[in-house]
Structures are given as C-alpha cells and as structure tokens.
Amino acid sequence: MTKEAYCQKQATPLHTREGQGGGSLINEHFLNLSSNYLFADIAKKVKAFKAVHPEADIISLGIGDVTQPLCPAVIEALHKATDEMATKSSFRGYGPEQGYDFLREAIVRHDFLSRGIDIDTDEIFVSDGAKSDTGNFQEILAKDCIIAVTDPVYPVYVDSNIMSGRKIVYLPCTVENSLAPEFPKEHVDVIYLCYPNNPTGTTLTKEQLKPWVDYALQNNALILYDAAYEAYIQHADVPHSIYEIEGARKVAVEFHSYSKTAGFTGIRCGYTVVPKEVKSEEASMKDLSLNKLWNRRQCTKFNGASYLSQRAAEAIYTPDGREQVKATIGYYMQNAYMMKETLSGIGFQIYGGDDAPYQWVRTPDGLSSWQFFEQMLTEAHVVCTPGVGFGPSGEGYVRLTAFGQRERTEEALNRIKSIF
Ligand SMILES: *Cc1c(COP(=O)(O)O)cnc(C)c1O
C-alpha cells in the first residue's frame, strides 16, 4: 500500500470530526518507520523448520539477552529492600526523579572518579534502562537536527528520531574501514556512537575515539555515547567512558545500563550522564544546558526507577558485588573466546568479540545474511541473527552472541565445525 493510501485508510475516521479544522490526529512520521520484523522473522523460520524436523535440537547463538542469574550480592540487596518496604518506618514511596543519592554517589565514585573522571552527582540521571534514555533523549533536541548513526546500528536510535521526523545520515561500517565509521560528508548535529558496539562487537580505542570528540567540538555537534557494554572491555586502550577523552564533557552525553553489566534486563536500571558544560551555541546564549533540559524532561515524564532496582544496582559496587559481576562477565567472555578460536580456526572472518559479547561474522562464499542463516539452521540446527536486520551495511554478515550456556555454545561450535 502506498503511504497516501495507508493514511487515507487509517486516518479518515480519526480526523473527520466536524468543525475541528480537519488536521490529521496521528503523528504521521510513524508511517516512515520500516517494519522491523527481524526477530519475528527469525522466530517464524525456526518454527517452520521445527514443524518439519520435530526431533531437531536447535541451539541459539542469536540471543540478545543475558542468561545467567543475578549475583548473590544483588539478590541479598533485593531481599533487604523488600523487607524495608514491609515496615511503616522504612517504607519508601516516590523517590527523586533523578535517582537516589546513594546510587548516584556510588556511580560517581566507582564508574568515574576511580578512572580519574570528574562527574558531579547532579550530572547523573538514574533511569529504568538505556533503551528508554537513548530513545527519549532526542525529545530535548531541535526538530530539524540532522542525526548520524553508524550502520549497522541498534535500531532504537534510528526509530526514535524517525518518529520525530528527523533526517538520518548513515555512516557505513564495513570491511573496507575495518568497521570503524568515517566522519559524515555533510553537516550533522548529533552523532550516536555505541562502543563496545551492538551488533558488531567492535570497539574504538582512545586514539580512535579522540578524533570524534575533536570533530564534535569543531563542528558544534553532540555525541550521544551508548556505553551499555562497557563492563565487557578487556583491553586497557579501550575507553570505558567517553569522558576519558579530553574535551568530551563539552560535547557528549553518555548512556549506561546494568542490563548487560549485571543481568538487569528484567530488573531494569541504568543511568545517563549529562555534563553541565554540554550546550549548543544558541542554548548558551539563553543559558540553557542539556543538563537542565533533561532534568526538566525527566521530572515531567518520569517518576524514578524503583527503589528495589536502585538498591540492587548499588550492590553491584560492593566488593562482593563487583567480584560476582566480573565472574559472570568472565563466563560470557570465555564463550566469546571459544567462538572466535573455533570459527576463525575453520576459516571464518570474524570481527569484534574481544571486548564485547557479540561477534560479527562474514558469511562464506558471498552468501547473503539470510542465505547463511538458512544454511546454519538447516545444516547445523544453530540460530544466528542476519546482519542485514541492523542496517544495509549488515548485508553479508551475521551476529553471534556469547550469552548462551557454555555446554550449548560448545555443542553449537562442534556442529558448525563438522559442516565447514
Ligand atoms: C541492551 C542494550 C542496551 C540496554 O538497554 P536496557 O534498556 O538498559 O536494557 C542499550 N543499548 C544497546 C546498544 C543495547 O544493546
């Protein structure tokens, strides 16, 4: 159906209310979203295969969620916080929209001061996770901002800006540039960077990230830096925070999440750093900083992450919590290491996976992402994620994840080895 036909079909009953001007009721920018059926399409194909081969033992190397349970320090904190809620004297209702100080102070101390980075507690905004914050942050930016994203990309950055009607510029990440984006060829106002990257699992070293901060400073651009996989970094030259780069406090906002760090995908907690220096030129004249705007936005639309999840997050920073979280990440990274050893050993071209739970695998023999997906499913009974689902430059790749159980991951690798 053409866009016009769709509008007519959908909008006629909504906006023909007489005497009210006749404008459309819905936000028509939503019609410009491409239907992202990636994971639904995968599920459908797996289901169809299972129907014909009910005996097949299918293993997924496509899981984008953690599988290991919460660590004991977090469980203990959750129990304690629950008990507090049961007593009148320690019960908590609404908390501060920006997060409790106990958590904001722990964040500043452990995630920033310990790395020599100066961040104030009022630059930390605790949230229910990085998906909402990376999706919502564009609300405080001008409607006509031009947005740059790397390609392939985490779809949230693209779709949230399309919903607001903004223009998107893709920065292709391919073998030719070793999956590291090049500067945009036209002016852009906002650049989303996610490192370690989902889906490619690659990183930028401090040396590679610095030119982006300089670029933003010179071109009056804002960097929205997604550090959701920061805890997976193993190498010393890979920055855990963009604020390790000089000048970044003036041009970058940074998103963190406890989802992949500590298995909080179901608990829900994360935070966003908005330094007070970040402002656009025109906003400086009006004394408007992004920190003030984001604070205003959150106070209006968000009532804080739950007390329980914030106590749970605080527990990650205790000595026990830190050790336990590190052990779980070590488990996933051991999977990643095994995957890389085995697959590169049989001739696959693999990117990422050294500082991230994701590996970006070139399909063999020039197969398309979906053709290789089919081959893996039908011959090895292994599920992977077609790279083309993350953007046009993802064609010819698949994403593998290290979030599986050890034994199942080993079994999947043995099967792949026996085919190729
Ligand atoms: C998983 C993930 C997040 C975290 O999302 P939450 O809402 O905190 O669970 C953020 N960014 C990227 C790129 C991710 O893959």
The ligand as a Tripos MOL2 file, in Angstrom:
@<TRIPOS>MOLECULE
LIG
   15    15     1     0     0
SMALL
NO_CHARGES

@<TRIPOS>ATOM
      1 C1         20.9840   -3.9730   25.5830 C.3       1 LIG1
      2 C2         21.3140   -2.6140   25.0940 C.ar      1 LIG1
      3 C3         21.0060   -1.5030   25.8630 C.ar      1 LIG1
      4 C4         20.4100   -1.6440   27.2380 C.3       1 LIG1
      5 O1         19.0610   -1.4880   27.2550 O.3       1 LIG1
      6 P1         18.2890   -1.5100   28.6520 P.3       1 LIG1
      7 O2         17.0590   -0.7480   28.3520 O.co2     1 LIG1
      8 O3         19.1460   -0.8360   29.6690 O.co2     1 LIG1
      9 O4         18.0220   -2.9480   28.9800 O.co2     1 LIG1
     10 C5         21.3490   -0.2460   25.4000 C.ar      1 LIG1
     11 N1         21.9840   -0.0970   24.2250 N.ar      1 LIG1
     12 C6         22.3090   -1.1520   23.4620 C.ar      1 LIG1
     13 C7         23.0440   -0.9310   22.2060 C.3       1 LIG1
     14 C8         21.9700   -2.4450   23.8630 C.ar      1 LIG1
     15 O5         22.2920   -3.4840   23.1070 O.3       1 LIG1
@<TRIPOS>BOND
     1     1     2 1
     2     2     3 ar
     3     2    14 ar
     4     3     4 1
     5     3    10 ar
     6     4     5 1
     7     5     6 1
     8     6     7 2
     9     6     8 1
    10     6     9 1
    11    10    11 ar
    12    11    12 ar
    13    12    13 1
    14    12    14 ar
    15    14    15 1
@<TRIPOS>SUBSTRUCTURE
     1 LIG1         1 GROUP 0 **** ****
